[in-house]
Amino acid sequence: MTNIRQAYQQAARQAQWSILRHPPESMAQVLRQLAERSESVLEPDVYGSGALIESFEAKIANMLGKPAALFLPSGTLAQPMALKIHSEASQKQQVGLHPTSHLVLHEQDGYQQLWGLQGLLLGNAEKVLTLNDLEQANTTELAAIVLELPMREIGGQLPTWDDLQAQVAWARKHSIAVHIDGARLWHCPTYYQRSLAEICEFADSVYVSLYKDIGGIAGAILAGTEAFISEAKRWSRRAGGNLISMYPYILAAEKGLEDNLAAINNAVHYARELGQLLDSIDGVRVNPKQPQAAMFHLHIDREEETLIHAITDYANTTGVVVLPLPRALINNECICEISVGRRTMQQAPEFWREHLSACLQA
């Protein structure tokens, strides 16, 4: 399986057209562009201080409607750290997590093993979190809940605005902190028809990624009150997140915001149209049926090895990459995640339906 995955990656690098998110840039291209941007920066950040990092943090804090923000190397550091702060404030160790939370599935139980927290799983792994799910929970030891907006593992689904507000009201009633896992929060204003600041208004803390849809090299922002961020700085130092300088990541994040943020609204609308078209292909099912974010999942009735061979051969033959590698195999269906970006939108949605259909028929 390793060999065919490598063959796919080679074909994807050489393809002329690809459904995969943003136009590719080599490391050399990226570094040259960042070097040009750095010409206007007088000096690097030093242990979290300096005009470059402080102005960037203030900019994102303002976008999210929060008094303060902290740049961190990764979300895997930012999120459990936020939950640790809420835990210490309430003197409770338990945090509420959806079964598909990144902290549950992809961080080797770091929130438990490193941060001394305990997880309480809330809701159904195949469905969006609801108020009803929260109302089933024992709140006695619950310090905080994590609301992932949108929910990546179920195709970018989101709760309705009314139910989201009801979830927050429930948390407030029980003196439980609310943390937003906003790895893809940039998608949400289109769905909710509200600004990022309006969406984040109810949250005690917010994390956003600076490399997924934004296209930076790496990095994350954690936002909240000034007191919260002051405490986050202490924990970042303890955890090794307070690097001596992070200017390459900040410069790349600035560039990514300029290149990609304005396109996300169009990407959400494009994803809705694209999802409906791909759902009409035999053997393909879209989750959710009506995409809500600039992403969705395709459930494809093919064996994994067969599918990878098919999309690799098709890319080599036509120069068109119609799918990413499958990210999971569930009920004998390959799950492929479509994340719409500027590269995807270089072609009309009908282009991708035509080529995916041809690939699967072949």
C-alpha positions in Angstrom: 0.0 0.0 0.0 2.9 2.4 0.7 4.1 2.1 -2.9 0.8 2.9 -4.5 0.4 5.9 -2.1 3.8 7.1 -3.2 2.8 6.7 -6.8 -0.3 8.8 -6.2 1.8 11.5 -4.6 4.2 11.6 -7.6 1.2 11.8 -10.0 -0.4 14.6 -7.9 2.8 16.6 -8.0 3.0 16.5 -11.8 -0.7 17.0 -12.5 -2.0 20.1 -14.4 -5.3 20.3 -12.6 -6.2 19.2 -9.1 -9.3 19.3 -6.8 -7.0 19.7 -3.8 -7.4 23.0 -2.1 -4.9 25.7 -3.1 -2.4 26.1 -6.0 0.9 24.5 -5.1 4.1 26.4 -4.3 7.5 24.9 -3.9 9.5 25.5 -0.7 11.8 27.7 -2.6 9.0 29.8 -3.9 7.5 30.2 -0.5 10.8 31.1 1.1 11.6 33.7 -1.6 8.1 35.3 -1.1 8.6 35.4 2.7 12.1 36.9 2.2 10.5 39.7 0.2 7.9 40.3 2.9 10.6 40.4 5.6 12.3 43.4 3.9 9.8 45.7 5.5 10.1 44.1 9.0 12.7 45.9 11.1 13.5 43.0 13.5 12.3 39.5 14.4 10.0 38.6 17.3 11.9 37.5 20.4 10.1 35.1 22.8 6.7 36.4 21.8 7.5 40.1 21.9 8.1 42.6 19.1 6.0 44.6 16.6 5.6 41.7 14.1 4.1 39.2 16.4 2.2 41.6 18.6 0.5 43.4 15.7 -0.5 40.0 14.1 -2.0 38.8 17.3 -3.9 42.0 17.8 -5.2 41.7 14.2 -6.6 38.2 14.7 -8.0 39.0 18.1 -9.9 41.9 16.5 -11.2 39.6 13.8 -12.4 37.1 16.4 -13.9 39.9 18.6 -11.6 39.0 21.5 -9.5 41.4 23.7 -6.3 39.4 23.2 -4.6 36.6 21.3 -1.5 34.4 21.4 0.4 33.0 18.4 1.4 29.3 19.1 3.2 26.7 17.0 0.2 24.3 16.8 -3.4 23.6 17.6 -2.3 20.5 19.4 -0.6 22.8 21.9 -3.3 25.6 21.9 -6.4 23.5 22.6 -5.4 21.4 25.6 -3.7 24.4 27.0 -6.9 26.4 26.8 -8.8 23.5 28.5 -6.2 23.3 31.2 -6.6 27.0 32.0 -10.4 26.5 32.2 -9.9 23.4 34.4 -7.7 25.3 36.9 -10.1 28.2 37.1 -13.0 25.9 38.0 -10.9 23.4 39.9 -12.4 20.6 37.8 -10.5 18.2 35.6 -13.2 17.0 33.2 -13.8 18.4 29.7 -16.6 17.6 27.3 -15.6 16.4 23.9 -17.5 15.0 20.9 -16.3 11.5 20.0 -14.7 12.8 16.8 -12.8 15.7 18.4 -9.2 16.1 17.2 -8.2 15.8 20.9 -9.8 12.3 21.1 -8.7 10.9 17.7 -5.4 12.5 16.6 -3.4 13.7 19.6 -2.4 10.4 21.3 -4.5 11.3 24.4 -2.2 14.3 25.1 -5.0 16.1 27.0 -5.0 13.3 29.5 -1.4 12.1 29.5 0.3 15.5 29.5 -2.3 18.0 30.7 -4.0 15.9 33.5 -7.5 16.3 32.1 -10.3 13.8 31.9 -12.6 13.5 28.8 -16.3 13.1 28.9 -17.6 12.1 25.4 -20.7 13.9 24.4 -23.0 13.0 21.5 -23.0 10.6 18.6 -19.9 10.1 16.5 -21.9 10.3 13.2 -24.0 13.4 14.1 -23.5 17.0 14.9 -23.5 17.9 18.7 -26.8 19.1 20.0 -28.3 20.6 23.1 -30.0 17.3 23.8 -26.6 15.6 23.9 -25.4 18.1 26.4 -28.5 17.7 28.6 -27.6 14.0 29.0 -24.3 14.9 30.6 -23.4 14.8 34.3 -22.1 18.3 34.9 -20.7 17.8 38.4 -17.1 17.7 37.3 -17.3 19.4 33.9 -14.9 22.4 33.5 -15.4 23.1 29.8 -16.9 21.9 26.6 -15.3 21.9 23.2 -17.5 23.0 20.2 -15.9 22.2 16.9 -17.1 24.6 14.2 -17.4 23.0 11.6 -17.0 19.4 12.5 -14.3 17.9 10.3 -14.8 14.2 10.8 -18.4 14.3 9.7 -17.9 16.3 6.6 -17.9 19.9 7.9 -21.3 19.8 9.5 -22.5 22.6 11.8 -25.2 23.0 14.4 -28.0 25.4 13.6 -27.5 28.9 15.0 -30.4 28.5 17.4 -29.1 25.2 18.8 -25.6 26.6 19.1 -26.9 29.4 21.2 -28.9 27.0 23.3 -25.8 24.9 23.9 -24.0 28.0 25.1 -26.9 28.9 27.4 -26.8 25.4 28.9 -23.0 25.8 29.5 -23.5 29.2 31.2 -26.3 27.8 33.3 -24.0 25.2 34.7 -20.9 27.5 34.9 -19.1 25.5 32.2 -16.5 27.3 30.0 -17.0 27.2 26.2 -14.1 26.6 23.9 -14.3 26.8 20.1 -12.2 24.4 18.1 -12.0 26.6 15.1 -9.5 24.8 12.9 -11.8 25.6 10.0 -13.8 28.5 11.7 -13.1 30.6 8.6 -15.9 28.7 6.8 -18.6 29.6 9.3 -19.6 33.2 8.5 -21.1 32.1 5.2 -23.3 29.4 6.8 -24.4 31.5 9.8 -24.5 34.8 8.0 -22.6 36.4 10.9 -19.1 37.7 11.3 -16.3 35.8 13.0 -16.6 38.2 15.9 -20.4 37.5 16.3 -19.8 33.7 16.1 -17.0 33.9 18.7 -18.8 36.3 21.0 -20.2 33.6 23.3 -16.9 31.6 23.6 -14.5 31.9 26.5 -11.6 30.8 24.3 -11.2 30.3 20.5 -8.5 28.4 18.5 -8.0 29.0 14.8 -5.6 27.3 12.5 -3.3 29.3 10.3 -2.2 26.7 7.8 -5.2 24.6 6.7 -7.5 26.9 4.7 -5.3 29.9 5.3 -2.2 28.2 3.7 0.5 29.2 6.2 3.4 27.0 7.0 2.3 26.2 10.5 0.8 27.9 13.5 -2.3 28.7 15.5 -4.0 31.5 17.3 -5.6 31.2 20.7 -7.9 34.1 21.7 -9.8 35.1 24.8 -9.8 37.7 27.5 -6.6 39.5 28.5 -6.4 37.5 31.7 -6.9 34.2 29.8 -4.1 35.1 27.4 -1.8 36.2 30.2 -2.3 32.7 31.7 -1.9 31.1 28.3 1.5 32.7 27.9 2.7 31.2 31.2 1.5 27.7 30.1 3.1 28.2 26.7 6.4 28.8 28.3 6.0 25.8 30.5 5.1 23.6 27.5 7.9 24.7 25.2 5.6 26.7 22.9 7.3 30.1 23.5 10.0 29.8 20.8 12.7 32.3 20.5 11.4 33.5 17.1 8.5 32.5 14.9 8.7 35.1 12.2 8.7 32.7 9.3 5.3 31.3 10.5 3.9 34.7 11.1 5.0 36.1 7.7 3.5 33.0 6.0 0.3 33.4 7.9 0.0 37.0 6.9 0.6 36.0 3.3 -2.0 33.2 3.6 -4.6 35.5 4.9 -4.0 37.9 2.0 -4.1 35.1 -0.5 -7.0 32.9 0.8 -9.3 34.4 3.4 -11.4 36.5 0.9 -11.9 33.4 -1.2 -13.4 31.2 1.5 -17.0 32.6 1.2 -16.9 31.7 -2.5 -15.4 28.3 -1.6 -18.4 27.5 0.6 -20.9 28.4 -2.1 -18.8 26.4 -4.6 -18.7 23.4 -2.3 -22.5 23.3 -2.1 -22.8 23.2 -5.9 -20.0 20.7 -6.3 -21.3 18.4 -3.6 -24.7 18.1 -5.3 -23.1 17.3 -8.6 -20.7 14.7 -7.2 -23.6 13.1 -5.3 -25.3 12.3 -8.6 -22.4 9.9 -9.6 -23.2 6.2 -9.2 -21.4 4.7 -6.2 -20.7 8.1 -4.7 -22.5 9.6 -1.6 -21.8 13.1 -0.2 -21.8 13.8 3.5 -23.5 16.0 4.4 -26.0 15.8 1.6 -26.0 19.6 1.4 -22.5 20.8 2.2 -22.4 23.5 4.9 -18.7 24.5 4.8 -16.0 24.7 2.2 -15.5 21.0 2.7 -17.4 17.7 2.6 -16.8 14.0 2.5 -17.3 11.6 -0.4 -18.3 8.0 0.5 -17.2 6.0 -2.5 -18.1 2.4 -3.1 -14.7 1.0 -4.0 -11.9 -0.9 -2.3 -9.2 1.3 -1.1 -6.3 -0.1 -3.2 -8.6 -0.2 -6.3 -9.6 3.4 -5.8 -6.0 4.7 -5.3 -4.8 2.9 -8.4 -7.7 4.4 -10.4 -7.1 8.0 -9.4 -3.4 7.6 -9.8 -3.7 6.1 -13.3 -6.2 8.8 -14.2 -3.9 11.6 -13.1 -1.0 10.1 -15.1 -3.2 9.8 -18.2 -5.1 13.1 -18.1 -3.2 15.4 -15.8 -6.2 15.7 -13.6 -6.3 14.8 -9.9 -10.0 14.1 -9.0 -9.6 12.9 -5.4 -7.2 13.1 -2.4 -6.1 9.8 -0.9 -8.8 8.1 1.1 -8.7 9.1 4.8 -10.7 6.2 6.1 -12.6 3.1 5.2 -16.0 2.7 6.8 -18.6 0.0 5.9 -16.5 -0.9 2.9 -16.7 2.6 1.5 -13.6 4.8 1.0 -14.0 8.2 2.6 -12.3 11.1 0.7 -12.3 14.6 2.0 -12.9 17.4 -0.4 -11.5 20.7 0.8 -12.4 23.5 -1.6 -9.8 26.2 -2.2 -8.6 28.5 -4.9 -7.1 25.5 -6.9 -10.4 23.6 -6.8 -12.2 26.7 -8.1 -9.9 27.1 -11.1 -12.4 24.9 -12.8 -16.2 24.9 -12.9 -17.9 22.2 -10.6 -19.1 20.4 -13.8 -15.4 19.8 -14.7 -14.9 17.8 -11.5 -18.1 15.8 -11.9 -17.2 14.9 -15.5 -13.6 13.8 -14.5 -14.6 11.9 -11.3 -17.3 10.0 -13.2 -14.9 9.1 -15.9 -12.2 8.0 -13.4 -14.6 5.7 -11.5 -16.0 4.2 -14.7 -12.5 3.4 -15.9 
